[in-house]
Amino acid sequence: MASSLSSRRTLLAAAGSAAVLGATGLLAPARAQGIAPTRSMRGGSNNYRPGAPVVERIGGGGFWMSGTVRRAGDGAPLKGQRIQIWAHTTEGHERDPKSHGATLTDANGAFRLEMPQIVPAFGQAHGHLAFEGDGFETVFLRPVMNSPRDTSLTADFVLQPV
């Protein structure tokens, strides 16, 4: 008898807990919120040159610009996406054609391009990156470096399908 009473109490306690949790929505399965798209940054499109050539390296190198490109919502990596990169460097101003180049993302959505050291322009050391391609909204980024002595800068894109 004690065993059946104990089992009944356990069952009633579990049912009561389930009712409380169900009423608060805590029994519903967790759902991913989805990954929000990256929005263009103010000043990101300054000196943009549509169709800059895909290059192995910009100038003499020594500085690395890298990042990833994913699809908004599910975060899937996007292969073969074109990212244009430009900056004010030790070898030229950001408006100079020789300071611009593009690269493509790999199978993991990653990109990496070597370029000359970025130097401050308008008081900040910063780079410019643009996603340019079909099927997604255009995005311009203008990340600022922590220090002008940094030798790399990372910028990630989450693209919104059109």
C-alpha positions in Angstrom: 0.0 0.0 0.0 2.8 2.4 0.9 4.4 1.7 -2.5 1.2 2.5 -4.5 0.6 5.7 -2.4 4.2 6.8 -3.0 3.8 6.1 -6.8 0.5 8.0 -6.8 2.1 11.1 -5.1 5.0 11.0 -7.5 2.5 10.9 -10.5 0.4 13.7 -9.1 3.5 15.9 -8.4 4.8 15.3 -11.9 1.4 16.1 -13.5 1.2 19.3 -11.4 4.6 20.4 -12.5 3.9 19.6 -16.1 0.7 21.7 -15.9 2.5 24.6 -14.4 5.4 24.4 -16.9 2.9 24.0 -19.8 1.0 27.1 -18.7 4.2 29.2 -18.7 5.3 27.9 -22.1 8.4 26.2 -20.7 7.4 22.8 -22.0 7.6 24.0 -25.6 10.7 22.9 -27.5 13.5 25.5 -27.7 13.6 27.2 -31.1 16.5 28.9 -32.7 15.8 32.6 -33.1 17.6 32.7 -36.4 20.6 34.7 -37.3 19.8 38.4 -38.1 21.3 39.9 -41.2 24.2 42.3 -41.1 23.2 45.9 -41.8 25.4 48.3 -43.8 27.6 50.6 -41.7 27.6 54.3 -42.1 30.6 55.3 -44.3 31.1 51.8 -45.5 30.5 52.5 -49.1 32.9 55.5 -49.3 35.2 55.1 -52.4 33.5 51.8 -53.4 34.5 50.6 -56.9 31.9 48.3 -58.4 33.4 45.2 -59.9 36.9 45.5 -58.5 39.0 42.5 -59.8 39.4 39.3 -57.8 43.1 39.3 -56.7 45.5 37.0 -54.9 46.8 40.0 -52.8 46.5 43.8 -52.8 49.9 45.4 -53.1 52.9 44.2 -51.1 50.9 42.6 -48.3 51.7 42.3 -44.6 48.1 42.8 -43.3 45.3 40.3 -43.3 41.6 41.1 -43.8 39.4 38.1 -43.1 35.9 37.0 -42.2 33.0 34.8 -42.9 29.8 35.0 -45.0 26.6 33.3 -43.9 23.0 33.3 -44.8 20.5 35.1 -42.5 18.1 32.9 -40.7 19.8 29.5 -40.7 23.4 30.8 -40.6 24.5 28.5 -43.5 28.0 29.3 -44.8 27.9 30.8 -48.4 30.5 29.5 -50.8 31.8 31.6 -53.8 30.5 35.0 -52.5 32.4 38.0 -53.7 33.8 40.4 -51.0 35.5 43.6 -52.1 38.1 45.0 -49.8 39.8 48.4 -49.7 41.5 50.8 -47.3 43.9 53.6 -46.7 47.3 51.8 -46.5 51.0 52.4 -46.5 50.8 52.0 -50.3 47.8 54.1 -51.2 44.7 56.0 -50.3 41.3 54.2 -50.2 40.2 56.0 -53.4 43.2 54.6 -55.4 42.3 51.7 -57.7 45.5 49.9 -56.5 44.0 49.9 -53.0 41.0 47.8 -54.0 40.6 44.1 -54.7 38.1 41.3 -54.2 38.2 37.7 -53.0 35.8 34.8 -53.0 34.6 32.8 -50.0 35.6 29.1 -49.7 33.3 26.1 -49.0 33.0 27.2 -45.3 32.0 30.7 -46.2 35.4 32.1 -45.1 37.5 34.7 -46.9 41.0 36.0 -46.4 43.0 38.6 -48.4 46.4 40.0 -47.7 47.0 43.7 -48.3 49.4 46.5 -47.2 49.2 47.7 -43.6 46.2 49.8 -42.9 47.0 53.3 -41.6 44.7 55.9 -40.0 42.5 58.0 -42.2 40.3 60.7 -40.7 41.8 59.8 -37.3 40.9 56.1 -37.4 42.6 53.0 -38.8 39.7 51.2 -40.6 39.0 49.0 -43.5 36.1 48.8 -46.0 34.4 45.6 -47.1 31.5 45.1 -49.4 29.4 42.1 -50.3 28.6 42.3 -54.0 26.6 39.6 -55.6 23.2 38.3 -56.7 20.5 36.9 -54.5 21.3 38.9 -51.4 21.1 42.5 -50.2 24.3 44.5 -50.7 26.2 45.2 -47.4 29.0 47.7 -46.8 31.1 47.4 -43.6 33.6 49.8 -42.1 35.2 48.1 -39.2 37.6 50.2 -37.0 40.8 48.6 -35.8 41.6 48.5 -32.0 45.1 49.9 -32.8 46.8 51.1 -35.9 49.5 48.6 -35.1 47.1 45.6 -35.6 48.2 43.4 -38.5 44.7 41.9 -39.1 41.1 42.8 -39.1 38.1 40.5 -39.2 34.6 41.3 -40.5 31.7 38.9 -40.8 28.7 39.1 -43.0 25.2 37.6 -42.5 23.4 38.2 -45.8 19.7 38.7 -46.3 18.3 37.0 -49.3 16.4 39.3 -51.7 
